[in-house]
Structures are given as structure tokens and as C-alpha cells.
Amino acid sequence: MSLWRSMMGMIKEKSIRMEKARQLFEAKEEYFICNGAMLLEKQVTCNQGRDTEPIKIFSAKDIQQATNNYDPNLIFGSVIATVYKGTLDEREVAIKVKGPPTHWPFEKMVDFFLNQVTIKQLISHKNVMRLYGCCLETEIPMLVFEFISNGTLFDHLNGKCNEIHCRISWLERVRIVTETSYALCYMHYGRPRPIVHLNVKSSNIFLDESWTAKLSNFGFSVSIAPGEDFFQSSSIEGTIGYIDPEYLETLRVTEKCDVYGFGVVLVEVLTSHYPTETFLGHMNLVDYFVFSMKENRILQIVDDVVLSQGSNEDIQAFAELALRCIKKKGDERLSMREVTLELRRIQHLIRSKQNKETCSAQLPLMSCN
């Protein structure tokens, strides 16, 4: 009798396991169909054609194996998404999965992840983080990106990296933002439909093993329809401190939204202060920067690294450029083309000065001209 009960118990347990496996399989199928349909709809809306970047579709099992069953020790980022370091197809990757609970509704979370796939397929540029693929078999899609080893511009400006000599030089700062401007220029002018990033900030500018800038995180990005000057949003997206004040009032998304956010990054690069820091008891970084420029006291808030390595000429030129990017009204700001040209001029100015100093030090008795 006991043997019979034991056998029946084993059969029942196996039946339960099989039913759970069947339900899991059906759930994966449902998620794949639902997420795939949403992705296709977004691709059609963005008018994607043959010039889109191909991506690979990974299975949930692939992701589970790549993250060693979601080993917490492999986590190296967790805000909206939890980011794991893993290995897929014999290369290191960063895998974005659903992050900690947020106030976002489910639909917005799915849209945020799928939008990164849709927009990233439209952009192939050396200064944009590469998307290898995605997994559609989970409730919230998972994304697979190239692994970037040297952190973000924010990390290096604020001393959050693990390197001993973590503070980057003045010339390197200018080079990194110049490379970032190339990516934004391509997004604004290199596509049939302009793409607005809408969340330009220093923590979205990554640095690879060769310290090349890589713009990332396109969850809020939108494309502007041909013949239109703006995209009318229904909600405010972005990060506090970087959001275009005109967009806050009108909900109109234009390329100048990116120019404003990029201008805030330029102020960060110059000062090594975070946008939401408070100055004089009530001013944020942008307001304090504008105030300091008007009072001709900009050198008082410039970072020590910049002060020690830069000249008054290139620091002032950089500050003036930042000021022209963060104007309250969009039509008073520069375009990203104009910003890029000025950054290249400043970069050349700094290099020329450093070359002359090097030449003078090596050949003190000879002319360097």
C-alpha cells in the first residue's frame, strides 16, 4: 500500500512539473508573440527600411546561461534596468533585464525596452553603443549590448571609477564630448527622419577600452516625421537637470532638446559638478553657471584639472559654447552641427597649445613655428 502511495505521489509530482513546464512554455510563446508584434508596429511607425541594423533574437535560456542564472555578482548597474555582465557568442556583453520596481506602468516599461531596439536599428555609428540583440520571451524584453569597460563620463567627472588616476584630462574631456556630438549630429542630420535622443546626460556617455565615447540608452528617443518640425509628446521624459525648459512647457520634442541636454553635459565637463547640486542656497548648476558667466566669474567654478591644463582662451570658448546651448528658448540655441564645429575648433586650439609647449620643452633653443 505504501509503495502504491509512493508511486502515485511521484506520478502526481511529475504531472505538476510537466504542467508548470507547459505553462512556462505557453507564457514564453505569448510574450514572444506580443512583444514581437509591438516591436514590428514600432518599426513600421518609424518607417524602417533595408538600411536598418540587423539584430539577433536570443532565447530566455541563452540569457539565463549568459548571466549564470542571473548571478547577483555579475550585476554592475541597476536603475530602470538591471544590467548583468555576461558572455554570448564568445564575447562579453551587457544584458539589460527588468530592473527594481518603479512607478512606471507595465506598458511604459515594455515600450521603453522595445524603443531601444527600434531606434538602435536605425543608428549605425562608431560613437553609439552597439546593440547585439534582444530576447522577447519574457514579460519585459531583455536587451544585449556590447560590454563597455571604462564606465561613463559621469563616473570620471565625479571620481566614481575605480582607477587611481580617474580624473580625465582637459583635452580628453573635450575629445569625448566632441565624439558624442558626432553621434548626435548623425542622429539629427544623417537619417531621413531626424532622431532625438531626449535623454542626453553624462551617465549615458560610455567609454570603451580605447576611451572612445559611446552614446547609449535610447528608451526615450523619438523620430520626427518628414515635413514636421517637432514631435508632440504626451508626457515629459528625461532626467531632472538635463530636460529642455521649453519642452517642459510645450511637450514638443525637437533636436534642440538634445542641444540643451548636451549643453548641460558641457557645463559638467567644465566644472565637475552635477546638474542638481545647489549653489548659493537656491541655484542649480545651470543657473549658477549662467550667473557666473554674467558676473565674469566663470574661472571660480571651473574644475581644478581644467584650470591647471587649459588656457583662458580655450576655457572661455568652451564656456561660451555651453552658454549658447542652454538658452531657455530653443531657437536661440546652436544646432548640433554648429556645436560640433566649435568643439573641433576648441580641440585644435588645445592641441596646438600643447604641441607648442612640448616643442618648447624639448628644443628650448629652436623656434617651434
N, C-alpha and C positions, 0 to 999 in steps of 0.2 A: 504493500500500500504506500509506504514511504517512498519507494522507488518510482511508483506511478506519479505521486505528487511532485517529486523532484523533476521528472521528465516533463510534466505539464507546466511546471514553473519555468523550466528552460525554454520550452516552446513559446510560452507567453512573453518571456523577456525578449526572445529573438523577434517575435512578432512586433513588439513595441519598438525595438531598434529599427526594424525594417520600415515601420510606419513613419518614424521620425526621419529616416533617410529619404523616404518618398516625399514627405512634406518639405524637407530641405531642398530636394531636387526641384520640386514644383515651385518653391519660392524663388530659387535661383533663376529658373526659366521665366517666371513672372517679372522679376526685377530686370532681367536682360531684355525682355521684350519692351517693357515700359520705358526703361532708361534709353534703350536703342531708338525707340520711336521719338522720344523727346530730343535726343541728340540729332536725329535726322531732321526734325522740324526746325531746330535752331540752325542747322547747316543750310537748309533751304532758305530760311529767313535772311541769313547773311549772304545769300547768293553765291555759295561756294561752287567753284568750278574745278577744272582739271589741274589748276595750279596750286591746289591745297597740298599740305604736307601729309603724307601717309602716316598713320599711327597703327600700332599693334594692339589687338584686343587680348588681354590676359584673362585667365580664369581665376576664380577665387582661390583655387588650390595653388596656383602659381604664386599668388601674393602671400598666402599663408606660409608656403615653403621659403619664399624670399625673405620674410620677416622672422623666420624661425618661430612660427606660430605666434606672431605679434609679441616678441620678446621685449619687455619694457626697457631692457638695457640697450636696445637699438633705437630708442626714441631720441631724436635730437631737436625736436620742435613740437610745440603744441599750443595753438591758439584757436583759430577756427577749425584747422585740421591738425591731426596728429601725424607727424612726419617720422617715418622709420627709414633708417639706412639699411639697404638690402642688396642682394645680388640677383640679377635676372639676365639671362642670356650671356653669362660670363662677364658682366660689367656691373660696377657699383651704381646703384640708383637710389633716388629719394622717392619714397612711396607715401603719398598723402591719402590718409583714410579719415573717416568721420572723427572729428575731434571731441573735446569735452562738451557737455550740454551747453547750449546757448539759448538766447531768447528768440532765435530765428525760427520761423515756421518750417516744417518739413520741406514744403515745396521750394522755399527760397534756398535751403541748403542744397537740394538736388540741382537747382538751377545754377548755383554758384560753382559747383564742381563741373557740370556739363559745359558751362560757358567757357571755362578754361580750355576745354578740349576744342570747342568750336572756334574760338578766337586764335588759339595757338596753331591750329591747322592753317590759318590764313597768313601766319607770320613765319618766315624763314630768314633769320638774321643772326649773325655771329654774336651780337650783343643781347640776344634774347635767350633765356633758359630753354633748353630743348625738352619737349615732351616726347617720350618714347611710346607711351601707350596708356591704356586705361582698362579698368575692369568694370563691367556693367552687371555683374551677377550679384551685387549686394544692394541693399536698400538705398544707401548713398554710394554713388560710383566712387571708385578709387583711381588715383592718378599716379603715373610712373614717370618721373623726371630724371634728367641727368643729375648725378650727385655733384654738388659744388663743395669744394673742400675748405675754402678760406673764409667762410662766413659772409656777412653782409657789410656794406658800407657803414651802416649804423653801429655794428659791433666795433669797428675800428675807430670810428669817431668818438665813441663813448667808452673805449677801453674795456669792452666786454669779451674780447677774444682771449685765447689762452697763451698767445705768443708773448714773449718778454718784450720784444720791440714791436708793439702792436700799433702804435700811433703812426699812421702813414704820412709821408712827406707832403709838402705843399704841391709839388709837381705831380705826384701820384694822385692826389685828390682831384686836381684839375683834369688829369688824363681820364680818371674814372667817370667823372660827370660828363666829359666830352664824349666818351664812348656810349654812355647812357643816352645822350642827346641824339646820337646816330640812330639808335633803336627807335626813339620817339619820332624822329624825322621820317624814318621808313614807315612807321605806322600811320603818320598823318598824310604823307605825300606819295608813298611807294605802292599804294594799293588803289584799285578802282573806287573802293569805298573807304574813306578815312576811318581809322580805328582810334578811339580814345581810351587810354588805359584806365583812367579815373581813380587810380589809387597809387600815384607816383609818390614814393617815400624812400628814405634811405634804407629801411629794412627790407625793401623789395628790390634792392640792387645787390646782387650777389657777386662774389669774386671767386673765379675758378683757380686752378693750380698755377696758372700763369698770370694771375691777378687781372684777368680780363673781366670787364663789367658785364653782368648778365641780368637784364631786367626780367622780373618774374611776377607771378600772381595776377592773372587776368580774369579773376572771378567777377569783377565789376565792369569789365570792359564792354564797350558798345561800338557798333559800326554805324556810321551816318549814311543814310540813303543817298543815292545820286541825286543831285539837284537841290538837296537840303543843306541848310547851314548849321543845323543842330539836331539833336535827338531829344525829344521831350520825355523826360523820365517821370515816373510816378512816385518815386521815393528818393531820398538822399542817401548816397552810398559813398564810401571812402573812410578815411581816418581823420579824427579830430586833429586839427593843427595844419593839415595839408589841403583841406577842402576849399575850393574856389568860392569866395563870398558871394559872387554873382550867381553861381549855380545854387547856392543855398537859398537865394531869394526866388529864382525863376524855375529851378529844376531843369534848366536847359543845359544839355551836355554838348560842349564844343571842344575843339582842340585846345582852346585857351585854358580849359580846366587843367590839362596836363602841364601847360606852361606855368600856371600858378603853383601846382604841387612841386614841379621841378625847381621853381624859384625858391621855395621853402628849403628844399634839399641844398641849394647853393648857399643859403644862409647857414644851414647846419655845417656844411663843409668849411665855411669861413670861421665859425665860432665854436664848433664842437658842443653846441647847446641843443637841447631837444625842444621841438616847437611848443610844447605845452608847459615848459618851465615858466615861472613867474618872475618878473623883474619890476623893481620899484614898487612892489606891493600889488600891482594890478595889471601889468602889461605881459602879454605873451611874447614869444621870441620875435615874431614878425613885427608886431607893434613897436617893440623895443629897438629892433633893427632900424625901422623907418625913422623912429625918433632920433637914434644915434646918428644916422645919416644927415638928418636936417640940422642937428646940432654940431655937425662936423667932428664927431667924437667916435667915429667908427673903429679906430685903432684900439680903443679901450675895451671893446668886446671881442676883438679878433683873437683866435686861439694862439697860444704861445708858439706852437710849431709853425704856423703860418707867419707870425710876426718875425720869427728868427730866420726863416728861409725866404720869405717873399720881400719884394721891394714895395715902396709906397705906390709906385705906378701900377704894378700888376694887382696888388691888393685892392686899390681904389677902382680899377677897371672891373674886377670881379664883383665888387660890392655894387657898383653902378648897374652891372648886368642883372644881378639878383633883384635889385630895386625895380628894374623895368619889367621883371617877370611877375612881381607880386602886387602890381597895381590892382586897385579894387575893381576897376572896370576892365572887362576882357579886351575891348578894342583899343585900350591904351597899352596893353602888353605886347611884347615882341612875339613873333611867330617862332616855332622851333627851328626853322631854317636860320633865322637871324640869330637866335641864341647859339646855335652850333657854330656859325661863322665867327661870332665874337669869342667863343670859348677856344676855338682853334687859334685865333689871333693872340689871346692871352697865353695859351700854351706855348706858342712860338716865342713870345716875349720872355717867358720864364726860362725856356731852354737857351735862348740866345744869351741871356744874362749869365746863366750858369756856365755856359761854354766859355764865355769871356773870362769869368773868374778862374776856371780851371786852366785856361791858357795862360793867364797872368801868373798863376801859382807855379806852373811848370816851366815857363820861359820868361822870367822876370826882366830880362834884358832885351827881349824882342817884342815887336809890335804884334798884337793879336788881330789887327784889322786886315 
